[in-house]
Amino acid sequence: MKEATVIPIAKPTDPANYRPISLTSCLGTTMERIINDRLVWFLESNNLLTNLQCGFRQGRRTIDHLVRLES
């Protein structure tokens, strides 16, 4: 589950530059999602994240900080 196949794909603007795309197994990707969902649920339900943490949280955006700063 920790191994991935890396495929270089040329950037459309500059064919000399490539960006790597890693292909992981379906089982590994599914396990990552399950673990992430349970970890987020645990942190949210036990109030272990501060209210100031807005990035990468459901229903919150990083622009919330800008609105808070402006007001």
N, CA, C and O atoms as a CHARMM CRD file, in Angstrom:
* protein
*
  284
    1    1 MET  N      0.81500  -1.19900   0.00000 PROA 1      0.00000
    2    1 MET  CA     0.00000   0.00000   0.00000 PROA 1      0.00000
    3    1 MET  C      0.85400   1.25700   0.00000 PROA 1      0.00000
    4    1 MET  O      0.35600   2.34400  -0.29000 PROA 1      0.00000
    5    2 LYS  N      2.13400   1.11900   0.32200 PROA 2      0.00000
    6    2 LYS  CA     2.98700   2.30300   0.37900 PROA 2      0.00000
    7    2 LYS  C      3.70300   2.57100  -0.93700 PROA 2      0.00000
    8    2 LYS  O      4.37000   3.59600  -1.07600 PROA 2      0.00000
    9    3 GLU  N      3.57700   1.68200  -1.88800 PROA 3      0.00000
   10    3 GLU  CA     4.24900   1.86300  -3.16200 PROA 3      0.00000
   11    3 GLU  C      3.31300   2.51300  -4.16500 PROA 3      0.00000
   12    3 GLU  O      2.10400   2.28400  -4.14400 PROA 3      0.00000
   13    4 ALA  N      3.88300   3.32300  -5.03900 PROA 4      0.00000
   14    4 ALA  CA     3.09700   3.99700  -6.06000 PROA 4      0.00000
   15    4 ALA  C      3.86700   3.97500  -7.37200 PROA 4      0.00000
   16    4 ALA  O      5.09800   3.96500  -7.39000 PROA 4      0.00000
   17    5 THR  N      3.13200   3.96600  -8.44800 PROA 5      0.00000
   18    5 THR  CA     3.72000   4.07400  -9.77400 PROA 5      0.00000
   19    5 THR  C      3.70900   5.53900 -10.15700 PROA 5      0.00000
   20    5 THR  O      2.65100   6.16700 -10.18900 PROA 5      0.00000
   21    6 VAL  N      4.88600   6.09400 -10.44800 PROA 6      0.00000
   22    6 VAL  CA     5.00200   7.51200 -10.78000 PROA 6      0.00000
   23    6 VAL  C      5.11200   7.65200 -12.29100 PROA 6      0.00000
   24    6 VAL  O      5.97900   7.05400 -12.92800 PROA 6      0.00000
   25    7 ILE  N      4.21000   8.45800 -12.85000 PROA 7      0.00000
   26    7 ILE  CA     4.18400   8.69100 -14.29200 PROA 7      0.00000
   27    7 ILE  C      4.42900  10.17500 -14.53600 PROA 7      0.00000
   28    7 ILE  O      3.67900  11.00900 -14.03000 PROA 7      0.00000
   29    8 PRO  N      5.47400  10.52500 -15.30700 PROA 8      0.00000
   30    8 PRO  CA     5.69800  11.94700 -15.61800 PROA 8      0.00000
   31    8 PRO  C      4.77000  12.41100 -16.73400 PROA 8      0.00000
   32    8 PRO  O      4.64900  11.75500 -17.76800 PROA 8      0.00000
   33    9 ILE  N      4.12400  13.53700 -16.51700 PROA 9      0.00000
   34    9 ILE  CA     3.23700  14.13400 -17.52400 PROA 9      0.00000
   35    9 ILE  C      3.78000  15.51500 -17.85800 PROA 9      0.00000
   36    9 ILE  O      4.05100  16.32100 -16.96800 PROA 9      0.00000
   37   10 ALA  N      3.93600  15.77900 -19.15900 PROA 10     0.00000
   38   10 ALA  CA     4.48000  17.06200 -19.60400 PROA 10     0.00000
   39   10 ALA  C      3.48600  18.18200 -19.34000 PROA 10     0.00000
   40   10 ALA  O      2.28100  18.01400 -19.52800 PROA 10     0.00000
   41   11 LYS  N      4.00300  19.33300 -18.89900 PROA 11     0.00000
   42   11 LYS  CA     3.15100  20.49800 -18.69400 PROA 11     0.00000
   43   11 LYS  C      2.77400  21.07500 -20.06200 PROA 11     0.00000
   44   11 LYS  O      3.60000  21.09600 -20.97500 PROA 11     0.00000
   45   12 PRO  N      1.53800  21.53800 -20.20400 PROA 12     0.00000
   46   12 PRO  CA     1.12300  22.04600 -21.51800 PROA 12     0.00000
   47   12 PRO  C      1.85000  23.32000 -21.93500 PROA 12     0.00000
   48   12 PRO  O      2.02100  23.56700 -23.12900 PROA 12     0.00000
   49   13 THR  N      2.28100  24.13400 -20.96900 PROA 13     0.00000
   50   13 THR  CA     2.94000  25.39000 -21.32000 PROA 13     0.00000
   51   13 THR  C      4.39100  25.18500 -21.71200 PROA 13     0.00000
   52   13 THR  O      4.90800  25.90800 -22.56400 PROA 13     0.00000
   53   14 ASP  N      5.05800  24.21100 -21.10600 PROA 14     0.00000
   54   14 ASP  CA     6.46700  23.96200 -21.39400 PROA 14     0.00000
   55   14 ASP  C      6.70200  22.45700 -21.43900 PROA 14     0.00000
   56   14 ASP  O      6.79400  21.81500 -20.39200 PROA 14     0.00000
   57   15 PRO  N      6.80100  21.88400 -22.64100 PROA 15     0.00000
   58   15 PRO  CA     6.95100  20.43300 -22.74500 PROA 15     0.00000
   59   15 PRO  C      8.25000  19.89900 -22.13800 PROA 15     0.00000
   60   15 PRO  O      8.37300  18.69300 -21.92200 PROA 15     0.00000
   61   16 ALA  N      9.21800  20.77200 -21.86200 PROA 16     0.00000
   62   16 ALA  CA    10.47000  20.31800 -21.26100 PROA 16     0.00000
   63   16 ALA  C     10.30300  20.03400 -19.76500 PROA 16     0.00000
   64   16 ALA  O     11.09700  19.29400 -19.18400 PROA 16     0.00000
   65   17 ASN  N      9.28600  20.61000 -19.14600 PROA 17     0.00000
   66   17 ASN  CA     9.03000  20.39000 -17.72600 PROA 17     0.00000
   67   17 ASN  C      7.94900  19.32500 -17.54700 PROA 17     0.00000
   68   17 ASN  O      6.95400  19.28900 -18.27000 PROA 17     0.00000
   69   18 TYR  N      8.17600  18.47600 -16.57600 PROA 18     0.00000
   70   18 TYR  CA     7.22400  17.41100 -16.27900 PROA 18     0.00000
   71   18 TYR  C      6.74700  17.53000 -14.85000 PROA 18     0.00000
   72   18 TYR  O      7.46200  18.03500 -13.98400 PROA 18     0.00000
   73   19 ARG  N      5.53300  17.06300 -14.60600 PROA 19     0.00000
   74   19 ARG  CA     5.04400  16.97800 -13.23600 PROA 19     0.00000
   75   19 ARG  C      4.72000  15.51100 -12.96100 PROA 19     0.00000
   76   19 ARG  O      4.12900  14.83100 -13.80000 PROA 19     0.00000
   77   20 PRO  N      5.10700  15.03500 -11.79600 PROA 20     0.00000
   78   20 PRO  CA     4.87700  13.61800 -11.51600 PROA 20     0.00000
   79   20 PRO  C      3.45000  13.36500 -11.03100 PROA 20     0.00000
   80   20 PRO  O      2.89900  14.13400 -10.24400 PROA 20     0.00000
   81   21 ILE  N      2.87900  12.29300 -11.51000 PROA 21     0.00000
   82   21 ILE  CA     1.57300  11.82400 -11.05700 PROA 21     0.00000
   83   21 ILE  C      1.80400  10.43700 -10.47500 PROA 21     0.00000
   84   21 ILE  O      2.32600   9.54800 -11.14900 PROA 21     0.00000
   85   22 SER  N      1.40900  10.26000  -9.21100 PROA 22     0.00000
   86   22 SER  CA     1.60400   8.95500  -8.58400 PROA 22     0.00000
   87   22 SER  C      0.29100   8.18800  -8.54900 PROA 22     0.00000
   88   22 SER  O     -0.74100   8.71300  -8.13000 PROA 22     0.00000
   89   23 LEU  N      0.34300   6.96700  -8.98700 PROA 23     0.00000
   90   23 LEU  CA    -0.81600   6.08900  -8.99000 PROA 23     0.00000
   91   23 LEU  C     -0.67400   5.11400  -7.83400 PROA 23     0.00000
   92   23 LEU  O      0.23500   4.28400  -7.82400 PROA 23     0.00000
   93   24 THR  N     -1.56200   5.21000  -6.87100 PROA 24     0.00000
   94   24 THR  CA    -1.52800   4.30000  -5.72900 PROA 24     0.00000
   95   24 THR  C     -2.62200   3.25600  -5.89500 PROA 24     0.00000
   96   24 THR  O     -3.50000   3.38700  -6.74700 PROA 24     0.00000
   97   25 SER  N     -2.55600   2.23300  -5.07900 PROA 25     0.00000
   98   25 SER  CA    -3.55300   1.17500  -5.17700 PROA 25     0.00000
   99   25 SER  C     -4.90300   1.67100  -4.65900 PROA 25     0.00000
  100   25 SER  O     -4.96300   2.58300  -3.83400 PROA 25     0.00000
  101   26 CYS  N     -5.96200   1.07300  -5.14200 PROA 26     0.00000
  102   26 CYS  CA    -7.31500   1.44700  -4.69400 PROA 26     0.00000
  103   26 CYS  C     -7.50300   1.13600  -3.21700 PROA 26     0.00000
  104   26 CYS  O     -8.15900   1.89200  -2.50100 PROA 26     0.00000
  105   27 LEU  N     -6.93900   0.03800  -2.76100 PROA 27     0.00000
  106   27 LEU  CA    -7.06000  -0.32600  -1.35800 PROA 27     0.00000
  107   27 LEU  C     -6.35400   0.69600  -0.46800 PROA 27     0.00000
  108   27 LEU  O     -6.89000   1.08400   0.57000 PROA 27     0.00000
  109   28 GLY  N     -5.16500   1.13300  -0.86100 PROA 28     0.00000
  110   28 GLY  CA    -4.43100   2.14100  -0.08900 PROA 28     0.00000
  111   28 GLY  C     -5.15600   3.46900  -0.04200 PROA 28     0.00000
  112   28 GLY  O     -5.21500   4.11000   1.00700 PROA 28     0.00000
  113   29 THR  N     -5.71000   3.88800  -1.17300 PROA 29     0.00000
  114   29 THR  CA    -6.45400   5.14700  -1.22800 PROA 29     0.00000
  115   29 THR  C     -7.70100   5.07700  -0.35900 PROA 29     0.00000
  116   29 THR  O     -8.03100   6.04200   0.33100 PROA 29     0.00000
  117   30 THR  N     -8.39500   3.94800  -0.38600 PROA 30     0.00000
  118   30 THR  CA    -9.59200   3.77900   0.43200 PROA 30     0.00000
  119   30 THR  C     -9.24600   3.80500   1.91400 PROA 30     0.00000
  120   30 THR  O     -9.95300   4.43000   2.70500 PROA 30     0.00000
  121   31 MET  N     -8.17300   3.13500   2.29300 PROA 31     0.00000
  122   31 MET  CA    -7.74000   3.13000   3.69300 PROA 31     0.00000
  123   31 MET  C     -7.36700   4.53400   4.15600 PROA 31     0.00000
  124   31 MET  O     -7.68900   4.91600   5.28100 PROA 31     0.00000
  125   32 GLU  N     -6.69200   5.30900   3.30600 PROA 32     0.00000
  126   32 GLU  CA    -6.33900   6.68800   3.65100 PROA 32     0.00000
  127   32 GLU  C     -7.59200   7.52100   3.92200 PROA 32     0.00000
  128   32 GLU  O     -7.62100   8.29600   4.87700 PROA 32     0.00000
  129   33 ARG  N     -8.61200   7.37100   3.10300 PROA 33     0.00000
  130   33 ARG  CA    -9.85000   8.12900   3.28400 PROA 33     0.00000
  131   33 ARG  C    -10.57200   7.72800   4.56100 PROA 33     0.00000
  132   33 ARG  O    -11.09300   8.58500   5.27500 PROA 33     0.00000
  133   34 ILE  N    -10.60500   6.42800   4.85500 PROA 34     0.00000
  134   34 ILE  CA   -11.27100   5.95700   6.06700 PROA 34     0.00000
  135   34 ILE  C    -10.56800   6.50300   7.30200 PROA 34     0.00000
  136   34 ILE  O    -11.21200   7.00300   8.22400 PROA 34     0.00000
  137   35 ILE  N     -9.24700   6.40300   7.31400 PROA 35     0.00000
  138   35 ILE  CA    -8.47200   6.89300   8.46800 PROA 35     0.00000
  139   35 ILE  C     -8.63600   8.39600   8.61600 PROA 35     0.00000
  140   35 ILE  O     -8.80500   8.89000   9.73100 PROA 35     0.00000
  141   36 ASN  N     -8.59000   9.13400   7.50900 PROA 36     0.00000
  142   36 ASN  CA    -8.74100  10.58400   7.56900 PROA 36     0.00000
  143   36 ASN  C    -10.12800  10.97200   8.07400 PROA 36     0.00000
  144   36 ASN  O    -10.25100  11.86600   8.91200 PROA 36     0.00000
  145   37 ASP  N    -11.16800  10.31500   7.57800 PROA 37     0.00000
  146   37 ASP  CA   -12.53700  10.63000   8.01800 PROA 37     0.00000
  147   37 ASP  C    -12.70700  10.36600   9.51400 PROA 37     0.00000
  148   37 ASP  O    -13.31800  11.17100  10.21700 PROA 37     0.00000
  149   38 ARG  N    -12.17800   9.25600  10.00000 PROA 38     0.00000
  150   38 ARG  CA   -12.31500   8.93700  11.42100 PROA 38     0.00000
  151   38 ARG  C    -11.49600   9.88900  12.29000 PROA 38     0.00000
  152   38 ARG  O    -11.93400  10.27100  13.37500 PROA 38     0.00000
  153   39 LEU  N    -10.32400  10.26700  11.82300 PROA 39     0.00000
  154   39 LEU  CA    -9.49500  11.20200  12.59200 PROA 39     0.00000
  155   39 LEU  C    -10.15800  12.56900  12.67200 PROA 39     0.00000
  156   39 LEU  O    -10.18900  13.17700  13.74200 PROA 39     0.00000
  157   40 VAL  N    -10.68500  13.05800  11.56500 PROA 40     0.00000
  158   40 VAL  CA   -11.38000  14.35000  11.56700 PROA 40     0.00000
  159   40 VAL  C    -12.60900  14.28400  12.46400 PROA 40     0.00000
  160   40 VAL  O    -12.86900  15.21900  13.22100 PROA 40     0.00000
  161   41 TRP  N    -13.37300  13.18700  12.39100 PROA 41     0.00000
  162   41 TRP  CA   -14.55400  13.03600  13.24400 PROA 41     0.00000
  163   41 TRP  C    -14.16000  13.07000  14.71900 PROA 41     0.00000
  164   41 TRP  O    -14.82100  13.73000  15.52100 PROA 41     0.00000
  165   42 PHE  N    -13.08900  12.36500  15.08100 PROA 42     0.00000
  166   42 PHE  CA   -12.64400  12.33000  16.47200 PROA 42     0.00000
  167   42 PHE  C    -12.23200  13.72100  16.94600 PROA 42     0.00000
  168   42 PHE  O    -12.61800  14.14600  18.03500 PROA 42     0.00000
  169   43 LEU  N    -11.45800  14.42500  16.13900 PROA 43     0.00000
  170   43 LEU  CA   -10.99800  15.75600  16.52500 PROA 43     0.00000
  171   43 LEU  C    -12.16200  16.73600  16.64500 PROA 43     0.00000
  172   43 LEU  O    -12.19500  17.54900  17.56900 PROA 43     0.00000
  173   44 GLU  N    -13.11600  16.66600  15.72000 PROA 44     0.00000
  174   44 GLU  CA   -14.26100  17.57700  15.76000 PROA 44     0.00000
  175   44 GLU  C    -15.19600  17.26000  16.92900 PROA 44     0.00000
  176   44 GLU  O    -15.66700  18.17200  17.61000 PROA 44     0.00000
  177   45 SER  N    -15.46500  15.97300  17.16500 PROA 45     0.00000
  178   45 SER  CA   -16.42500  15.61700  18.21400 PROA 45     0.00000
  179   45 SER  C    -15.88200  15.85900  19.61400 PROA 45     0.00000
  180   45 SER  O    -16.66500  16.07300  20.53900 PROA 45     0.00000
  181   46 ASN  N    -14.57000  15.83200  19.79600 PROA 46     0.00000
  182   46 ASN  CA   -13.96400  16.06600  21.10700 PROA 46     0.00000
  183   46 ASN  C    -13.45000  17.50000  21.26600 PROA 46     0.00000
  184   46 ASN  O    -12.77400  17.81000  22.24700 PROA 46     0.00000
  185   47 ASN  N    -13.76500  18.36900  20.31100 PROA 47     0.00000
  186   47 ASN  CA   -13.35600  19.78200  20.34300 PROA 47     0.00000
  187   47 ASN  C    -11.85700  19.94400  20.59200 PROA 47     0.00000
  188   47 ASN  O    -11.43700  20.75500  21.41700 PROA 47     0.00000
  189   48 LEU  N    -11.06400  19.16800  19.87200 PROA 48     0.00000
  190   48 LEU  CA    -9.61400  19.24300  20.01500 PROA 48     0.00000
  191   48 LEU  C     -8.98200  20.24700  19.05800 PROA 48     0.00000
  192   48 LEU  O     -7.79500  20.55200  19.17100 PROA 48     0.00000
  193   49 LEU  N     -9.76500  20.75800  18.12400 PROA 49     0.00000
  194   49 LEU  CA    -9.27200  21.79100  17.21700 PROA 49     0.00000
  195   49 LEU  C     -9.80000  23.14200  17.67300 PROA 49     0.00000
  196   49 LEU  O    -10.96400  23.26500  18.05300 PROA 49     0.00000
  197   50 THR  N     -8.95700  24.13700  17.63700 PROA 50     0.00000
  198   50 THR  CA    -9.36100  25.47600  18.02300 PROA 50     0.00000
  199   50 THR  C    -10.29200  26.07400  16.96100 PROA 50     0.00000
  200   50 THR  O    -10.26100  25.66800  15.79900 PROA 50     0.00000
  201   51 ASN  N    -11.09800  27.01800  17.36500 PROA 51     0.00000
  202   51 ASN  CA   -11.99100  27.69400  16.41800 PROA 51     0.00000
  203   51 ASN  C    -11.23000  28.55200  15.42200 PROA 51     0.00000
  204   51 ASN  O    -11.78200  28.94300  14.39400 PROA 51     0.00000
  205   52 LEU  N     -9.98300  28.84600  15.71000 PROA 52     0.00000
  206   52 LEU  CA    -9.17100  29.64500  14.79800 PROA 52     0.00000
  207   52 LEU  C     -8.64300  28.81900  13.62900 PROA 52     0.00000
  208   52 LEU  O     -8.14100  29.37600  12.65300 PROA 52     0.00000
  209   53 GLN  N     -8.75400  27.49800  13.72200 PROA 53     0.00000
  210   53 GLN  CA    -8.32000  26.62500  12.62800 PROA 53     0.00000
  211   53 GLN  C     -9.42800  26.57100  11.59600 PROA 53     0.00000
  212   53 GLN  O    -10.46300  25.94700  11.82900 PROA 53     0.00000
  213   54 CYS  N     -9.22500  27.22000  10.45400 PROA 54     0.00000
  214   54 CYS  CA   -10.26600  27.26600   9.42800 PROA 54     0.00000
  215   54 CYS  C     -9.88200  26.48100   8.18000 PROA 54     0.00000
  216   54 CYS  O    -10.75700  25.93300   7.51000 PROA 54     0.00000
  217   55 GLY  N     -8.61600  26.41500   7.86000 PROA 55     0.00000
  218   55 GLY  CA    -8.19100  25.71700   6.66200 PROA 55     0.00000
  219   55 GLY  C     -8.37300  24.22000   6.77700 PROA 55     0.00000
  220   55 GLY  O     -8.08400  23.63300   7.81900 PROA 55     0.00000
  221   56 PHE  N     -8.85400  23.59300   5.70100 PROA 56     0.00000
  222   56 PHE  CA    -9.02900  22.15500   5.59300 PROA 56     0.00000
  223   56 PHE  C    -10.04800  21.60500   6.58700 PROA 56     0.00000
  224   56 PHE  O     -9.92600  20.46400   7.03400 PROA 56     0.00000
  225   57 ARG  N    -11.05200  22.40800   6.93300 PROA 57     0.00000
  226   57 ARG  CA   -12.12800  21.93100   7.79400 PROA 57     0.00000
  227   57 ARG  C    -13.44800  22.09400   7.07600 PROA 57     0.00000
  228   57 ARG  O    -13.63500  23.03000   6.29900 PROA 57     0.00000
  229   58 GLN  N    -14.36400  21.17300   7.34300 PROA 58     0.00000
  230   58 GLN  CA   -15.67800  21.18200   6.71000 PROA 58     0.00000
  231   58 GLN  C    -16.45900  22.42800   7.12700 PROA 58     0.00000
  232   58 GLN  O    -16.57200  22.72900   8.31500 PROA 58     0.00000
  233   59 GLY  N    -16.98800  23.13800   6.15500 PROA 59     0.00000
  234   59 GLY  CA   -17.80500  24.30600   6.43100 PROA 59     0.00000
  235   59 GLY  C    -17.01600  25.55700   6.76800 PROA 59     0.00000
  236   59 GLY  O    -17.61200  26.57800   7.11200 PROA 59     0.00000
  237   60 ARG  N    -15.70800  25.51100   6.68200 PROA 60     0.00000
  238   60 ARG  CA   -14.87800  26.69200   6.95900 PROA 60     0.00000
  239   60 ARG  C    -13.89600  26.87000   5.82000 PROA 60     0.00000
  240   60 ARG  O    -13.50900  25.91400   5.14800 PROA 60     0.00000
  241   61 ARG  N    -13.50400  28.12000   5.61900 PROA 61     0.00000
  242   61 ARG  CA   -12.55300  28.40300   4.55600 PROA 61     0.00000
  243   61 ARG  C    -11.45200  29.29800   5.11200 PROA 61     0.00000
  244   61 ARG  O    -11.60800  29.91800   6.16400 PROA 61     0.00000
  245   62 THR  N    -10.36100  29.35300   4.40400 PROA 62     0.00000
  246   62 THR  CA    -9.25900  30.20300   4.84900 PROA 62     0.00000
  247   62 THR  C     -9.60500  31.67900   4.71400 PROA 62     0.00000
  248   62 THR  O     -8.98200  32.51800   5.36400 PROA 62     0.00000
  249   63 ILE  N    -10.58800  32.01100   3.88100 PROA 63     0.00000
  250   63 ILE  CA   -10.99200  33.41200   3.74300 PROA 63     0.00000
  251   63 ILE  C    -11.69700  33.91000   5.00600 PROA 63     0.00000
  252   63 ILE  O    -11.84100  35.11700   5.20200 PROA 63     0.00000
  253   64 ASP  N    -12.13900  32.97500   5.86700 PROA 64     0.00000
  254   64 ASP  CA   -12.75500  33.37200   7.13800 PROA 64     0.00000
  255   64 ASP  C    -11.79900  34.21000   7.97600 PROA 64     0.00000
  256   64 ASP  O    -12.23400  35.10300   8.70200 PROA 64     0.00000
  257   65 HSD  N    -10.50600  33.93300   7.88400 PROA 65     0.00000
  258   65 HSD  CA    -9.52100  34.73000   8.62100 PROA 65     0.00000
  259   65 HSD  C     -9.47600  36.16300   8.09300 PROA 65     0.00000
  260   65 HSD  O     -9.34700  37.11200   8.86600 PROA 65     0.00000
  261   66 LEU  N     -9.58200  36.31200   6.78700 PROA 66     0.00000
  262   66 LEU  CA    -9.56700  37.66200   6.20900 PROA 66     0.00000
  263   66 LEU  C    -10.80300  38.45200   6.63100 PROA 66     0.00000
  264   66 LEU  O    -10.71100  39.64800   6.90800 PROA 66     0.00000
  265   67 VAL  N    -11.94900  37.79200   6.68000 PROA 67     0.00000
  266   67 VAL  CA   -13.16800  38.46700   7.10600 PROA 67     0.00000
  267   67 VAL  C    -13.04300  38.85900   8.57800 PROA 67     0.00000
  268   67 VAL  O    -13.44400  39.96000   8.95500 PROA 67     0.00000
  269   68 ARG  N    -12.49600  37.98100   9.40900 PROA 68     0.00000
  270   68 ARG  CA   -12.31400  38.26900  10.82200 PROA 68     0.00000
  271   68 ARG  C    -11.33800  39.43500  11.00800 PROA 68     0.00000
  272   68 ARG  O    -11.53700  40.28600  11.87500 PROA 68     0.00000
  273   69 LEU  N    -10.28800  39.46700  10.19400 PROA 69     0.00000
  274   69 LEU  CA    -9.30300  40.54500  10.29000 PROA 69     0.00000
  275   69 LEU  C     -9.91300  41.88200   9.87100 PROA 69     0.00000
  276   69 LEU  O     -9.64600  42.91400  10.48700 PROA 69     0.00000
  277   70 GLU  N    -10.72600  41.85800   8.82600 PROA 70     0.00000
  278   70 GLU  CA   -11.32800  43.09400   8.32900 PROA 70     0.00000
  279   70 GLU  C    -12.35500  43.66000   9.31600 PROA 70     0.00000
  280   70 GLU  O    -12.46100  44.87700   9.46600 PROA 70     0.00000
  281   71 SER  N    -13.09700  42.80000   9.97800 PROA 71     0.00000
  282   71 SER  CA   -14.13100  43.28700  10.90000 PROA 71     0.00000
  283   71 SER  C    -13.49200  43.59700  12.24000 PROA 71     0.00000
  284   71 SER  O    -14.18000  44.02200  13.16800 PROA 71     0.00000
